[in-house]
Amino acid sequence: MGQTSEITSFLNVHRDQLISSGVPEHYWQTLYNKLVHQLFDASNCFELLKVERDETEEHEHQPAFILSATKDIKKSDTQHIYLIDHAWTFKIQDSKKQLMENDGLRERICRMLDVDCNLERNELVDELFKKIWKINNFYSISNADEVENRLPIWYVMDEVGTAVIHSDSPNCRVIPFVYINDQITYSLLFPLEDINEGDVIFRDFAGGVNDPIRRDVVLLPWVYKSLESMSVDPPIPGEEYFLTGHVKESLPDLSKLELNYKHKPDILKVFSQYDLVNAHLTYNKFVIVDDPADADILWYTQHFKDFQKLSETPGKFINQFPFEYVLTVKDLLCVTCRRSQNSLRWLPISYNLVTESGHFASCFQRREKNGSDNYWIVKPYNLARSLDIHITNNLDYILRVSLTGPKIAQKYITNPVVFHRPECGGKVKFDIRYVLLLESTKPLKAYVYKNFFLRFANKPFELNDFQDYEKHFTVMNYTDSANLKHMKCSDFLLNWMVQYPDFDWKTIEKSIFEMLKNILESATMAEPPCGLAHNPQSRAVYAADIMLKWTEDGEIEPNILEINFTPDCQRACDYYPEFYNDIFKLLFLNENVDTMVLL
């Protein structure tokens, strides 16, 4: 195969990546040649210079090395694109373990960060992990089939790439590039303008971020700026915020929905996408059907959007409310809860790290100055199973992971009520799941399933080792190697009376129910798309995940963690065989069942 055919083949595979990454076309042939021959020739044009520390500046914001041009570089010269190797590629949850076990890696990263390598090993690894956010970068495989494979992959470039420092007026770009032929990821360095011999090489660490406040926040790991003058209380956003990134939903035509429930069929036909409903709905007033067109009740596991069309068949029910994402998407739940003054009691301090990053940075800096606890948990808006969640008091860490996808930061609950598990050697975190049934928004009518569900951590709780999943998280059913503790609520209550005899569970549960009602009131306080819409055809089941914490005056108070759409109800069916029968009786037959409590 000739050279022309080879470059054509290369471009057929990589053209979209080159264009989306902004690699000028006149470099493509040179890049291909360097990739094929694995030619790392940056030393022909650049040299590393050690930075002398300026004690008048904050040490942590000074680079250890800079990169300087050793000859003139013309951006029009097709040869000036350079491969940069990656010294280390890792997943965050594995990073400390790799640093602990690999002496050569640990020493190399020490040199890059100018850290004393003679520290005790655990202390050294902690120090490297603290500072790694100033030199690491990430990429993700957006077209991967599994969500786990789309999570960000972090890397540290070699000494050349790491020495390229920030400027608001950069003279080069550095971008990751996946060479698909060899399944290897490199970084590419190329000039944005002509560079003279002796010039320092700069790139923009906040490339593409134009909002001045957000840009200041993104650059905080390298360019310190006080944002304490900003309010820590972000405003309630308007409709545009609630619609951004969401498929538009249509509202029902209420004029067509004069439903006469007294004339419902004797047997209601149910079409369900959820196997557990099909298996456990056995009450003789319901029958499962295979065609949604034949059904009186549609029970979907996928999001439904066209409520206007549904209203043309007024005899049908559906297990969703229009715009229920104000409850089930994490950032929208935070905004929804802020409408209530009571939310300060039961919603952890929360910020959208895209639209409210300045308010967050102000809060963090104020707390840091005051010596307040500053641990935060960073969560993606709409991922489940504890994926891509981080706990830290390191602002650099928070700001860097916030760039990998839309996330919220919530104040980490550092004083949780814990549960003694002698088989685990102490007291562990736990959370409580209540099943929430919404029958109507106008008027608001909702129920809670009495039998709550529990999830436990597997290691005693301490404010350390935040990458230890089994210490800080309670969702163990997606982790093959983790022990999953099963406990019915009746057994939990017996243990509770022994462990916390001075705290009556009925009083705590009352406060939980008040919180859940308050959340629903907040969700119906605003008109759609900022709030739940009224729809006589809608019924819904959610799962509210709750953690208990200690207040400053020694009382126990619930905090909402999240509310889930179409929750996993396997345990509910295993523990309580009538679970779905009770739900359907209540929501669709208006029959009272003793397992439900009206909020």
C-alpha positions as CSV (number, residue, x, y, z in Angstrom):
1,M,0.0,0.0,0.0
2,G,1.4,3.4,-1.0
3,Q,1.9,6.4,1.2
4,T,-1.2,8.1,-0.3
5,S,-3.4,5.1,0.5
6,E,-2.1,4.9,4.0
7,I,-2.7,8.5,4.9
8,T,-6.2,8.2,3.3
9,S,-6.9,5.2,5.5
10,F,-5.6,7.1,8.6
11,L,-7.9,10.1,7.8
12,N,-10.9,7.9,7.2
13,V,-10.7,6.8,10.8
14,H,-9.4,10.0,12.5
15,R,-10.7,12.9,10.4
16,D,-13.7,13.6,12.7
17,Q,-11.5,13.6,15.7
18,L,-8.9,15.9,14.1
19,I,-11.6,18.4,13.1
20,S,-13.4,18.4,16.4
21,S,-10.1,18.8,18.2
22,G,-9.2,21.8,16.1
23,V,-6.0,20.3,14.6
24,P,-5.1,22.4,11.5
25,E,-5.2,20.4,8.3
26,H,-1.7,21.3,7.3
27,Y,-0.3,19.2,10.2
28,W,-2.2,16.0,9.4
29,Q,0.4,14.4,7.2
30,T,3.2,15.2,9.8
31,L,1.1,13.8,12.6
32,Y,0.5,10.6,10.7
33,N,4.2,10.1,10.1
34,K,5.1,10.7,13.7
35,L,2.3,8.4,15.0
36,V,3.4,5.6,12.6
37,H,7.1,5.9,13.7
38,Q,6.3,6.9,17.3
39,L,8.5,9.9,16.9
40,F,8.8,12.1,20.0
41,D,10.9,14.9,18.8
42,A,9.8,17.9,20.9
43,S,13.4,18.1,22.3
44,N,14.4,19.4,18.8
45,C,12.6,22.7,19.5
46,F,11.9,22.9,23.3
47,E,13.8,22.7,26.6
48,L,12.7,22.3,30.2
49,L,13.6,25.0,32.6
50,K,13.5,24.6,36.4
51,V,11.5,27.4,38.1
52,E,13.2,29.2,40.9
53,R,10.7,29.5,43.7
54,D,9.5,33.1,44.4
55,E,8.9,33.1,48.2
56,T,6.8,36.3,47.8
57,E,4.2,34.3,45.9
58,E,2.0,31.4,47.1
59,H,4.2,28.3,46.6
60,E,1.3,26.0,45.6
61,H,0.4,28.2,42.6
62,Q,3.9,28.2,41.1
63,P,4.9,25.6,38.4
64,A,7.9,23.4,39.0
65,F,9.1,23.6,35.4
66,I,8.4,25.6,32.3
67,L,8.9,24.9,28.6
68,S,10.9,27.2,26.4
69,A,11.5,27.3,22.6
70,T,15.1,26.7,21.5
71,K,14.5,28.0,18.0
72,D,12.0,30.0,16.0
73,I,8.7,28.2,15.3
74,K,6.4,29.2,12.4
75,K,2.9,28.0,12.8
76,S,2.7,27.7,9.0
77,D,5.5,25.1,9.0
78,T,3.9,21.7,8.6
79,Q,6.5,20.0,10.9
80,H,5.5,21.8,14.1
81,I,3.1,19.3,15.6
82,Y,4.5,17.2,18.4
83,L,3.5,14.0,20.1
84,I,3.5,14.0,23.9
85,D,3.5,10.7,25.7
86,H,1.4,10.1,28.8
87,A,3.4,9.2,31.9
88,W,0.4,7.8,33.8
89,T,-3.2,6.9,32.9
90,F,-5.5,6.1,35.7
91,K,-9.0,6.0,37.2
92,I,-9.4,8.2,40.2
93,Q,-10.5,5.3,42.5
94,D,-7.3,3.4,41.7
95,S,-4.8,6.3,41.7
96,K,-3.6,6.2,45.3
97,K,-3.1,2.4,45.2
98,Q,-1.0,2.7,42.0
99,L,1.1,5.5,43.6
100,M,1.6,3.4,46.7
101,E,2.7,0.3,44.8
102,N,4.8,1.8,42.0
103,D,8.0,3.3,43.2
104,G,9.1,4.6,39.8
105,L,5.8,6.3,39.1
106,R,5.8,7.9,42.5
107,E,9.3,9.2,42.0
108,R,8.5,10.6,38.6
109,I,5.4,12.4,39.7
110,C,7.4,13.8,42.6
111,R,9.9,15.3,40.2
112,M,7.1,16.8,38.0
113,L,5.5,18.4,41.1
114,D,8.8,19.3,42.9
115,V,7.7,17.3,45.9
116,D,10.1,15.8,48.5
117,C,10.2,12.1,47.6
118,N,11.6,11.2,51.1
119,L,8.4,11.7,52.9
120,E,6.8,8.7,54.6
121,R,5.0,6.7,51.8
122,N,1.4,7.2,53.0
123,E,2.1,10.9,53.6
124,L,3.8,11.2,50.2
125,V,0.9,9.6,48.3
126,D,-1.6,11.9,50.0
127,E,0.5,14.9,49.1
128,L,0.8,13.7,45.5
129,F,-2.9,13.1,45.3
130,K,-3.6,16.6,46.7
131,K,-1.4,18.2,44.0
132,I,-2.0,16.0,41.0
133,W,-4.9,18.1,40.0
134,K,-2.6,20.9,38.8
135,I,-1.0,18.6,36.1
136,N,-3.5,16.0,35.2
137,N,-6.0,16.0,32.3
138,F,-8.8,13.8,31.1
139,Y,-10.6,12.5,28.1
140,S,-13.7,10.3,27.7
141,I,-15.0,7.9,25.0
142,S,-18.3,9.4,24.3
143,N,-19.5,6.7,21.9
144,A,-18.8,3.8,24.3
145,D,-21.7,1.3,24.8
146,E,-21.6,1.0,28.5
147,V,-22.0,4.1,30.8
148,E,-19.0,2.9,32.8
149,N,-16.8,3.1,29.7
150,R,-17.9,6.7,29.1
151,L,-16.6,7.8,32.4
152,P,-13.6,10.1,32.3
153,I,-10.1,8.7,32.0
154,W,-7.4,10.7,33.7
155,Y,-3.8,11.0,32.6
156,V,-0.6,12.9,33.3
157,M,1.5,14.0,30.3
158,D,5.2,13.5,30.2
159,E,7.6,16.1,31.4
160,V,7.3,18.2,28.2
161,G,3.5,18.4,28.3
162,T,3.4,19.0,32.0
163,A,5.7,22.0,31.7
164,V,3.4,23.9,29.4
165,I,1.8,26.5,31.7
166,H,-1.3,28.6,31.6
167,S,-1.8,32.0,29.9
168,D,-4.9,33.9,28.9
169,S,-3.0,34.6,25.7
170,P,-1.7,31.2,24.8
171,N,0.8,30.6,21.9
172,C,0.0,26.8,21.6
173,R,-2.6,24.2,22.1
174,V,-2.3,20.8,23.8
175,I,-5.1,18.3,23.2
176,P,-5.6,14.6,23.8
177,F,-5.7,12.4,20.7
178,V,-6.7,8.7,20.5
179,Y,-4.6,6.9,17.8
180,I,-7.1,4.2,17.0
181,N,-4.8,2.0,15.0
182,D,-2.7,1.2,18.1
183,Q,-5.4,2.0,20.7
184,I,-3.0,4.5,22.3
185,T,-3.8,8.0,23.6
186,Y,-1.3,10.7,23.2
187,S,-1.4,14.5,23.5
188,L,-0.6,16.8,20.6
189,L,1.2,20.1,20.9
190,F,1.0,22.6,18.1
191,P,1.5,26.4,17.8
192,L,-1.3,29.0,17.6
193,E,1.1,31.7,16.5
194,D,4.7,32.1,15.5
195,I,7.0,31.5,18.5
196,N,10.4,33.1,18.8
197,E,13.5,31.4,20.3
198,G,13.5,31.8,24.1
199,D,9.7,32.3,24.3
200,V,7.9,30.4,27.1
201,I,5.3,28.0,25.9
202,F,1.7,28.6,27.1
203,R,-1.7,27.1,26.7
204,D,-5.1,28.2,28.0
205,F,-6.1,25.9,30.9
206,A,-9.7,27.3,30.6
207,G,-10.0,27.0,26.8
208,G,-13.6,27.5,25.7
209,V,-14.8,29.0,29.0
210,N,-15.9,32.6,28.2
211,D,-18.0,33.6,31.2
212,P,-15.6,35.7,33.3
213,I,-16.7,34.4,36.7
214,R,-16.7,30.7,35.6
215,R,-13.4,31.3,33.9
216,D,-11.9,32.7,37.2
217,V,-13.3,29.6,39.0
218,V,-11.9,27.1,36.5
219,L,-8.5,28.7,36.8
220,L,-8.3,28.7,40.6
221,P,-6.0,25.6,40.7
222,W,-3.3,27.7,38.9
223,V,-4.3,31.4,39.3
224,Y,-5.6,32.3,42.8
225,K,-8.4,34.8,43.1
226,S,-10.7,35.6,46.0
227,L,-14.4,35.2,45.1
228,E,-15.6,35.8,48.6
229,S,-17.4,39.0,47.6
230,M,-19.9,36.9,45.7
231,S,-23.1,35.8,47.5
232,V,-23.1,32.2,48.6
233,D,-26.9,32.1,47.8
234,P,-27.5,31.6,44.1
235,P,-30.7,33.0,42.6
236,I,-33.6,30.7,41.6
237,P,-33.2,30.2,37.9
238,G,-36.0,30.6,35.4
239,E,-37.6,28.4,32.7
240,E,-34.6,28.2,30.4
241,Y,-32.6,26.5,33.1
242,F,-35.2,23.8,33.6
243,L,-35.5,23.1,29.9
244,T,-31.8,23.1,29.0
245,G,-30.7,19.6,28.1
246,H,-34.1,18.0,28.4
247,V,-36.5,16.8,25.7
248,K,-39.5,19.1,25.7
249,E,-42.6,17.6,27.2
250,S,-46.1,18.5,26.1
251,L,-48.8,19.3,28.6
252,P,-52.1,17.4,28.7
253,D,-55.2,19.0,27.3
254,L,-57.2,19.2,30.5
255,S,-60.5,19.9,28.6
256,K,-60.4,16.3,27.4
257,L,-59.7,14.8,30.8
258,E,-63.1,14.9,32.5
259,L,-62.5,11.4,33.8
260,N,-65.4,9.7,35.4
261,Y,-63.6,7.2,37.7
262,K,-66.9,5.7,38.8
263,H,-67.2,4.1,35.4
264,K,-63.8,2.5,35.3
265,P,-63.8,-1.1,33.9
266,D,-64.2,-3.9,36.5
267,I,-60.8,-5.2,35.4
268,L,-58.1,-2.8,34.6
269,K,-55.6,-3.8,31.8
270,V,-52.0,-3.0,32.6
271,F,-49.1,-2.7,30.1
272,S,-45.8,-2.7,32.0
273,Q,-42.2,-2.5,30.9
274,Y,-41.1,-3.5,34.4
275,D,-40.7,-7.3,34.9
276,L,-41.4,-7.0,38.7
277,V,-44.9,-5.5,38.0
278,N,-45.7,-8.2,35.5
279,A,-44.6,-10.9,38.0
280,H,-46.0,-9.5,41.3
281,L,-49.2,-7.7,40.3
282,T,-51.6,-10.5,41.1
283,Y,-54.7,-8.7,42.5
284,N,-57.8,-9.9,40.5
285,K,-58.9,-6.4,39.5
286,F,-55.8,-6.1,37.2
287,V,-54.6,-8.1,34.2
288,I,-51.3,-7.8,32.4
289,V,-51.5,-7.1,28.6
290,D,-48.9,-7.1,25.9
291,D,-50.1,-4.1,23.8
292,P,-50.0,-0.6,25.2
293,A,-52.9,0.3,22.9
294,D,-55.1,-2.2,24.8
295,A,-54.1,-1.0,28.3
296,D,-55.9,1.2,30.9
297,I,-52.6,1.7,32.8
298,L,-49.3,2.3,31.2
299,W,-46.3,1.5,33.5
300,Y,-43.2,2.6,31.7
301,T,-39.5,2.4,32.7
302,Q,-38.5,4.9,30.0
303,H,-39.4,8.6,30.2
304,F,-42.7,9.6,28.6
305,K,-43.1,13.1,27.1
306,D,-46.2,13.4,25.0
307,F,-48.9,14.0,27.6
308,Q,-51.0,16.1,25.1
309,K,-51.4,13.0,22.9
310,L,-52.1,10.8,25.9
311,S,-55.0,13.1,26.9
312,E,-56.7,12.1,23.7
313,T,-57.4,8.8,25.4
314,P,-58.8,10.0,28.7
315,G,-59.4,6.6,30.0
316,K,-55.7,5.7,30.3
317,F,-53.4,6.2,33.3
318,I,-49.6,6.6,33.2
319,N,-47.0,6.2,35.9
320,Q,-45.4,9.6,35.3
321,F,-46.2,13.3,35.9
322,P,-45.2,16.0,33.4
323,F,-41.9,17.6,34.3
324,E,-41.2,15.3,37.2
325,Y,-37.6,15.8,36.5
326,V,-37.8,18.7,39.0
327,L,-37.7,15.9,41.5
328,T,-35.6,13.2,39.9
329,V,-32.6,15.1,38.4
330,K,-30.2,16.1,41.1
331,D,-29.5,19.7,40.2
332,L,-33.2,20.4,39.6
333,L,-34.2,18.8,42.9
334,C,-31.8,21.2,44.7
335,V,-33.4,24.2,42.9
336,T,-36.9,22.9,43.7
337,C,-36.1,22.5,47.4
338,R,-34.7,26.0,47.6
339,R,-38.2,27.4,47.1
340,S,-38.9,26.4,50.7
341,Q,-37.4,28.1,53.7
342,N,-37.5,24.8,55.5
343,S,-35.0,23.4,53.0
344,L,-32.1,24.8,55.0
345,R,-32.9,22.2,57.5
346,W,-33.0,19.1,55.4
347,L,-31.2,19.9,52.1
348,P,-27.3,19.8,52.2
349,I,-25.8,23.1,50.9
350,S,-25.8,22.5,47.2
351,Y,-24.4,24.1,44.0
352,N,-24.5,23.5,40.3
353,L,-20.8,23.5,39.4
354,V,-21.6,24.9,35.9
355,T,-24.0,27.7,36.5
356,E,-23.3,28.4,40.2
357,S,-19.6,27.8,40.3
358,G,-18.8,31.3,41.5
359,H,-21.3,31.0,44.4
360,F,-19.7,27.7,45.3
361,A,-16.1,29.0,45.2
362,S,-17.2,31.9,47.4
363,C,-18.7,29.5,49.9
364,F,-15.7,27.2,49.9
365,Q,-13.2,30.1,50.3
366,R,-15.3,31.6,53.2
367,R,-15.5,28.3,55.0
368,E,-11.8,27.7,54.5
369,K,-11.0,31.2,55.9
370,N,-13.3,30.5,58.9
371,G,-11.8,27.1,59.6
372,S,-15.1,25.4,59.0
373,D,-15.5,21.8,57.9
374,N,-15.1,21.9,54.1
375,Y,-15.8,18.4,52.8
376,W,-18.0,18.1,49.7
377,I,-19.5,15.4,47.7
378,V,-19.5,15.9,43.9
379,K,-22.2,14.1,41.9
380,P,-23.2,14.0,38.2
381,Y,-26.7,15.4,37.6
382,N,-28.3,12.2,36.3
383,L,-26.1,9.1,36.9
384,A,-27.1,6.3,39.2
385,R,-25.2,3.5,41.1
386,S,-22.8,6.0,42.7
387,L,-20.9,6.4,39.4
388,D,-18.4,9.3,39.1
389,I,-19.0,10.5,42.6
390,H,-16.2,12.1,44.6
391,I,-15.7,13.2,48.2
392,T,-13.0,15.7,49.1
393,N,-12.0,19.0,50.8
394,N,-9.6,19.7,48.0
395,L,-10.9,22.6,45.9
396,D,-8.6,21.8,43.0
397,Y,-10.0,18.3,42.9
398,I,-13.6,19.5,42.9
399,L,-13.0,22.1,40.2
400,R,-11.1,19.6,37.9
401,V,-13.7,16.8,38.1
402,S,-16.5,19.4,37.5
403,L,-15.2,19.8,34.0
404,T,-15.8,16.1,33.1
405,G,-19.5,16.6,32.8
406,P,-22.3,18.5,34.6
407,K,-22.2,18.0,38.3
408,I,-23.4,19.4,41.6
409,A,-21.4,19.8,44.8
410,Q,-23.2,19.2,48.1
411,K,-21.9,19.6,51.5
412,Y,-20.8,16.2,52.7
413,I,-22.6,15.0,55.8
414,T,-19.7,14.7,58.2
415,N,-21.8,14.0,61.3
416,P,-24.2,11.2,60.1
417,V,-26.1,9.0,62.5
418,V,-24.4,5.7,62.3
419,F,-25.4,2.1,62.9
420,H,-23.4,-0.4,64.9
421,R,-22.4,-3.5,62.9
422,P,-20.3,-5.7,65.2
423,E,-19.3,-7.9,62.3
424,C,-17.8,-4.8,60.6
425,G,-15.9,-3.7,63.6
426,G,-17.8,-0.5,64.5
427,K,-20.5,2.0,63.5
428,V,-21.2,2.4,59.8
429,K,-23.1,4.9,57.6
430,F,-26.5,3.9,56.5
431,D,-29.3,5.5,54.4
432,I,-33.0,4.9,54.3
433,R,-35.2,4.6,51.3
434,Y,-38.9,5.4,51.5
435,V,-41.2,4.6,48.5
436,L,-43.2,7.8,47.7
437,L,-46.6,7.5,45.9
438,L,-48.0,10.6,44.1
439,E,-51.6,10.5,43.3
440,S,-52.3,14.1,42.5
441,T,-50.7,17.5,42.3
442,K,-53.9,19.6,42.4
443,P,-54.8,19.0,45.1
444,L,-51.5,17.6,46.4
445,K,-52.2,14.0,47.5
446,A,-49.3,11.7,48.2
447,Y,-48.5,8.6,50.3
448,V,-45.5,6.9,51.8
449,Y,-45.1,3.1,51.9
450,K,-44.7,2.3,55.6
451,N,-42.1,-0.4,55.1
452,F,-38.8,1.5,54.5
453,F,-35.6,0.0,53.1
454,L,-32.1,0.2,54.4
455,R,-28.6,0.2,52.9
456,F,-25.4,0.0,54.9
457,A,-21.7,0.8,54.4
458,N,-19.4,-2.1,55.2
459,K,-16.7,-0.3,57.1
460,P,-16.7,1.9,60.1
461,F,-17.3,5.6,59.3
462,E,-14.4,8.0,59.6
463,L,-13.5,11.3,57.9
464,N,-10.6,9.8,55.9
465,D,-9.9,7.3,53.0
466,F,-12.6,8.9,50.8
467,Q,-11.7,6.6,48.0
468,D,-12.7,3.7,50.1
469,Y,-16.1,2.9,48.7
470,E,-17.2,0.6,51.4
471,K,-16.5,3.2,54.1
472,H,-18.3,6.1,52.5
473,F,-21.0,4.6,50.3
474,T,-24.0,2.4,51.0
475,V,-25.0,1.2,47.6
476,M,-23.4,-2.3,47.5
477,N,-25.7,-4.2,45.1
478,Y,-23.7,-3.1,42.1
479,T,-20.3,-4.0,43.5
480,D,-19.5,-7.7,43.0
481,S,-16.9,-8.0,45.7
482,A,-18.8,-6.1,48.4
483,N,-21.0,-7.7,51.1
484,L,-24.6,-6.6,50.8
485,K,-26.3,-6.5,54.2
486,H,-30.0,-7.3,54.2
487,M,-32.2,-6.1,57.0
488,K,-36.0,-5.6,57.2
489,C,-37.2,-2.4,58.7
490,S,-38.8,-4.3,61.6
491,D,-35.4,-5.7,62.6
492,F,-33.8,-2.3,62.2
493,L,-36.3,-0.8,64.6
494,L,-35.5,-3.4,67.2
495,N,-31.8,-2.5,66.8
496,W,-32.6,1.2,66.9
497,M,-34.3,1.0,70.2
498,V,-31.1,-0.6,71.7
499,Q,-28.6,1.7,70.0
500,Y,-30.6,5.0,70.4
501,P,-33.0,4.5,73.3
502,D,-33.4,8.2,73.8
503,F,-34.6,8.9,70.2
504,D,-38.1,7.6,69.4
505,W,-38.3,6.4,65.8
506,K,-41.8,7.6,65.5
507,T,-40.6,11.2,66.1
508,I,-37.9,10.8,63.5
509,E,-40.2,9.3,61.0
510,K,-42.6,12.1,61.5
511,S,-39.9,14.6,60.6
512,I,-39.0,12.5,57.5
513,F,-42.7,12.6,56.4
514,E,-42.8,16.3,56.9
515,M,-39.7,16.7,54.8
516,L,-41.1,14.6,52.0
517,K,-44.4,16.6,52.0
518,N,-42.4,19.8,52.0
519,I,-40.4,18.7,48.9
520,L,-43.6,17.8,47.0
521,E,-45.1,21.2,48.0
522,S,-42.0,22.9,46.7
523,A,-42.3,20.9,43.5
524,T,-45.9,22.0,42.9
525,M,-45.3,25.6,44.0
526,A,-44.1,26.7,40.5
527,E,-45.8,26.2,37.1
528,P,-44.3,23.9,34.6
529,P,-41.6,23.6,33.3
530,C,-40.3,24.7,36.7
531,G,-42.6,22.6,38.7
532,L,-44.7,19.4,38.5
533,A,-47.8,19.7,36.2
534,H,-51.3,18.8,37.0
535,N,-52.5,15.8,35.1
536,P,-55.5,13.6,36.1
537,Q,-54.0,10.7,34.1
538,S,-50.8,10.6,36.1
539,R,-49.8,8.5,39.0
540,A,-46.2,8.0,40.1
541,V,-44.0,6.0,42.4
542,Y,-40.6,7.4,43.4
543,A,-37.9,6.4,45.9
544,A,-36.6,9.0,48.3
545,D,-33.1,8.3,49.7
546,I,-32.5,9.8,53.1
547,M,-29.7,10.1,55.6
548,L,-30.0,11.1,59.2
549,K,-27.5,13.5,60.7
550,W,-26.8,15.1,64.1
551,T,-27.6,18.8,64.5
552,E,-25.4,21.1,66.6
553,D,-27.8,20.8,69.5
554,G,-27.7,17.0,69.5
555,E,-31.0,16.3,67.7
556,I,-31.5,13.9,64.8
557,E,-32.6,15.4,61.5
558,P,-33.2,13.9,58.1
559,N,-31.4,15.1,54.9
560,I,-32.7,14.3,51.4
561,L,-30.0,12.7,49.2
562,E,-32.0,12.1,46.0
563,I,-35.4,11.1,44.6
564,N,-35.4,8.3,42.0
565,F,-37.6,7.7,38.9
566,T,-38.7,4.1,38.4
567,P,-36.7,2.8,41.4
568,D,-35.4,-0.7,41.7
569,C,-38.1,-2.5,43.8
570,Q,-36.6,-6.0,43.9
571,R,-36.1,-6.0,47.7
572,A,-39.6,-4.6,48.2
573,C,-41.1,-7.5,46.2
574,D,-38.9,-10.1,48.0
575,Y,-39.7,-8.8,51.5
576,Y,-43.4,-7.8,50.9
577,P,-45.1,-9.9,48.2
578,E,-48.2,-7.6,48.3
579,F,-46.0,-4.5,47.5
580,Y,-47.3,-3.9,43.9
581,N,-50.8,-5.0,44.7
582,D,-51.0,-2.4,47.5
583,I,-49.6,0.3,45.2
584,F,-52.1,-0.4,42.4
585,K,-55.0,-0.7,44.7
586,L,-54.3,2.7,46.2
587,L,-53.4,4.6,43.0
588,F,-55.9,3.1,40.6
589,L,-58.8,1.8,42.6
590,N,-58.8,4.3,45.5
591,E,-58.8,1.4,48.0
592,N,-57.3,2.1,51.4
593,V,-54.4,-0.2,52.3
594,D,-52.8,-0.3,55.7
595,T,-49.2,-0.2,54.4
596,M,-49.6,3.4,53.1
597,V,-49.5,6.6,55.1
598,L,-51.1,9.8,53.7
599,L,-48.7,12.7,53.8
